[in-house]
C-alpha cells in the first residue's frame, strides 16, 4: 500500500510540474489575414518582434542574378543548417519592391541544386509569406570547407549585405506560404523557358506541340511544376508560468515524503515493540528457569548415635 501511495503522489507531482512547464511555452494565437509588407516592415527598419511569423504580401520583380541557394537545409525554418538525410536547398531570391529595396524571399525548397524549380519567374509577381528574423551565423553547423559560389549557410542580413552589395536590403526575410503568382496586370514566366514553336512547324518536324524548340524539354515552371514550400509556424505569444502548479507539484512530493516517513516511523515502532516484548519475556522467564535448574539439596545420611 505504501508503495502505491508513493507512486501515486510522485506521478501527481510530475503531472503538475508538466502543467507548469507547458504554461511557460509560447502559445499559438489567432493568425491574422495577410497585410501589405510596408505595413509591418517599414523601409530601413529592423524586423519588430510583433511582426514575426505574421503573413504579408508583397509585389515586385525577382532579381534572378542575385538568387542564392541556402545549403543543407530541411524544408522547415525550425531546423538549422546541416540537416540530416532530408537536407536540400532553400531558394533565396531577392524581390525588388516599388520603393527600391530588396526583400529576401525564401521561395521554397528543392532537393537538388539542378531541380527545374530553381529557375526564377520573370515579370511582376505577388508573394505571400511569413516574416522571419535574420538568422544568426551559428544557426548552421560549422563546415570544414567553404560552400560553392552562389550558396550560403544561413539567411543572415549581415552576410547578405556583403553578398548583395550596393542595394537597399530589408532586414530579415519572408518565407513564402503560397506559390509565387503573377501580380495583377502582370505576367510571370520562367527565365529559362523556351518559346513553343508554331503548331505548323511542330507538325512538320514531328515534335509534340508542348515541346520546346530544338527538342529541349521545358523547365519546371513552364510545365507548371511548383516548388515545395518551406514549413513555417504561425505567430505565437510568450506564455506565463503558472506558479500555482509548481506549488501543487511540491505539495504532492511533500506528501510522498511524509508517507515514507510515516511508514518508516510505524515500522520502527513495530520493531521496537517486538524487541521490548521479547526482552520482557526473557526477563520474566529468567528466575523461574534458574530455580528449576538449581540442584536439589543433599540428604543427610550420617547415622545417628
SVG drawing of the C-alpha trace seen along z (x, -y; Angstrom):
<svg xmlns="http://www.w3.org/2000/svg" viewBox="-8 -54 46 99">
<polyline fill="none" stroke="black" stroke-width="0.4" points="0.0,0.0 2.8,-2.4 4.5,-1.7 1.2,-2.5 0.8,-5.8 4.4,-6.8 4.0,-6.1 0.7,-7.9 2.0,-11.0 5.1,-11.1 3.2,-10.9 0.7,-13.5 3.6,-15.8 5.2,-15.2 1.9,-15.9 1.6,-19.3 5.2,-20.0 4.4,-19.3 1.5,-21.7 3.8,-24.3 6.4,-23.8 3.8,-23.8 2.4,-27.1 5.7,-28.8 6.0,-27.7 4.9,-30.0 1.3,-29.6 -0.3,-30.0 -2.5,-32.9 -5.1,-33.9 -3.5,-34.1 -4.5,-37.5 -5.1,-38.0 -2.1,-39.0 -1.2,-42.7 1.0,-44.7 4.7,-44.3 5.2,-48.0 2.6,-47.9 4.7,-45.5 8.2,-46.2 8.9,-49.9 11.9,-50.6 15.2,-50.8 13.8,-49.4 14.7,-46.2 12.1,-43.5 9.8,-44.3 9.1,-41.5 5.3,-41.9 5.7,-41.2 7.4,-37.8 5.6,-35.0 2.8,-37.3 1.7,-37.0 2.5,-39.7 2.0,-40.3 4.5,-42.0 4.6,-42.8 7.6,-43.4 10.1,-41.6 12.6,-39.0 16.3,-39.7 17.4,-36.4 21.0,-37.4 21.3,-37.6 19.5,-34.3 21.3,-32.2 20.9,-28.6 20.8,-28.1 22.6,-24.8 21.9,-21.8 18.5,-22.9 15.4,-20.9 12.0,-22.1 11.3,-23.8 12.5,-27.0 12.8,-25.3 15.8,-23.2 19.1,-24.9 21.8,-24.3 23.5,-21.0 20.2,-19.0 20.5,-15.2 19.0,-12.9 16.3,-15.4 18.7,-18.2 18.4,-20.2 18.4,-23.8 16.2,-26.9 15.7,-29.1 16.6,-32.6 15.6,-35.2 15.6,-39.0 12.3,-40.7 12.6,-44.3 9.6,-46.2 8.2,-49.6 10.3,-51.7 13.5,-50.2 14.6,-47.9 15.3,-44.2 13.4,-41.8 14.9,-38.4 12.3,-35.8 12.6,-32.0 10.5,-30.8 10.7,-27.2 12.8,-24.1 14.4,-21.7 16.3,-18.5 18.9,-19.2 20.6,-22.4 19.7,-21.2 16.0,-21.0 14.0,-22.8 12.1,-24.8 15.4,-26.7 14.5,-28.8 13.3,-32.3 10.0,-33.6 10.2,-36.8 7.9,-39.8 5.7,-41.3 4.9,-38.8 2.9,-38.7 4.4,-36.9 2.5,-35.9 4.6,-34.6 5.6,-34.9 8.1,-37.4 11.2,-35.8 14.1,-37.5 17.7,-37.4 19.3,-34.0 22.4,-34.0 25.5,-32.9 25.8,-29.9 22.4,-28.6 24.2,-26.2 26.8,-23.6 30.4,-24.5 31.8,-23.5 35.3,-22.3 35.2,-23.6 33.6,-26.7 30.4,-26.4 30.4,-26.7 29.8,-30.1 26.1,-31.1 25.4,-29.2 25.2,-30.4 24.6,-28.5 22.1,-30.9 19.8,-33.7 21.8,-36.4 21.2,-40.0 24.8,-40.8 26.1,-38.3 23.6,-39.3 24.7,-42.9 28.2,-41.8 26.9,-39.4 24.3,-41.7 26.4,-44.9 25.2,-48.3 21.5,-47.7 18.9,-48.7 18.3,-45.5 15.4,-44.7 16.3,-43.2 15.0,-39.7 13.3,-37.7 10.0,-36.3 9.2,-32.6 6.6,-32.1 3.5,-30.3 1.9,-30.2 3.2,-29.6 4.5,-32.7 1.8,-34.1 1.8,-36.8 0.9,-40.2 -2.4,-41.6 -1.9,-43.0 1.5,-41.3 2.8,-38.0 5.4,-35.9 7.3,-33.3 10.4,-31.2 13.7,-32.8 14.9,-29.6 11.7,-28.6 12.0,-28.3 9.2,-29.6 7.0,-26.9 7.4,-26.7 4.3,-27.4 1.9,-24.5 2.6,-24.1 6.3,-23.8 5.9,-21.4 3.6,-19.2 6.2,-19.3 9.1,-18.2 7.1,-15.6 7.8,-17.4 4.9,-17.5 3.3,-20.8 4.2,-21.1 7.9,-20.6 10.4,-23.5 12.5,-24.4 15.3,-22.1 13.5,-19.3 14.7,-20.6 12.4,-19.8 10.6,-22.6 11.6,-23.9 9.7,-23.1 7.9,-26.4 6.9,-26.0 5.4,-22.6 3.5,-24.0 5.8,-22.3 5.6,-24.1 8.3,-24.4 7.9,-22.7 7.1,-25.4 9.1,-25.6 7.2,-25.0 7.0,-28.0 4.9,-28.2 2.3,-30.9 2.5,-33.7 2.9,-32.8 2.7,-34.7 5.0,-34.1 3.5,-32.0 3.4,-33.0 4.3,-30.4 1.5,-29.3 3.4,-29.1 0.4,-27.6 1.0,-24.3 4.6,-24.3 3.4,-24.7 1.0,-21.8 3.9,-19.6 5.9,-20.4 2.9,-19.6 2.4,-16.2 6.1,-15.4 6.0,-16.6 3.0,-14.3 5.1,-11.4 8.0,-12.2 5.6,-12.4 4.1,-9.0 7.6,-7.5 8.4,-9.0 5.3,-7.7 5.9,-4.2 9.4,-4.3 8.0,-5.5 5.4,-2.7 8.0,0.0 10.4,-1.4 7.8,-1.4 6.7,2.1 10.3,3.4 10.8,1.7 7.6,3.1 8.6,6.6 12.0,6.2 10.6,4.9 8.1,7.8 11.0,10.2 13.2,8.6 10.3,8.6 9.6,12.3 13.2,13.2 13.3,11.2 10.2,13.0 11.4,16.4 14.9,15.9 14.2,16.6 11.9,19.5 14.4,21.1 17.2,20.6 15.1,22.0 14.2,25.1 17.7,25.7 19.2,25.3 20.4,28.7 18.3,30.4 19.6,30.2 21.7,33.3 20.2,35.7 22.0,36.2 22.8,39.9 25.0,39.7 24.0,42.4 22.6,41.2 24.5,42.0"/>
</svg>
